[in-house]
Amino acid sequence: MNDTSFASRDSSPDESPPLHIEVDHMRCVGNAMCLELAPGVFAHNHWRQSEVVDPEGDNLEDILEAAGNCPTSAISVSDAATGKVLFP
């Protein structure tokens, strides 16, 4: 499999929805912008590609900013409970 993905656990109504975050390794070039913007969520693997280590490691705003700043659009974010796409 060329993608890494991770879904977070259920959330309360006051929190962000549980997230499903994927990094497409066919696109990821290891720019590390996501690591700068959401360091609690993303880390580099030994190929210097980003992967999700904790989908609850940062707030939704930072996660969406990280996905939006990926130069190769390798990150997708959706609501794990409903499947609603949050990014792209």
Secondary structure, 3 states (H helix, E strand, C coil): CCEEEEECCCCCCCCCCCEEEEEECCCCCCCCHHHHHCCCCEEECCCCCEEECCCCCCCHHHHHHHHHCCCCCCEEEEECCCCCEEEC
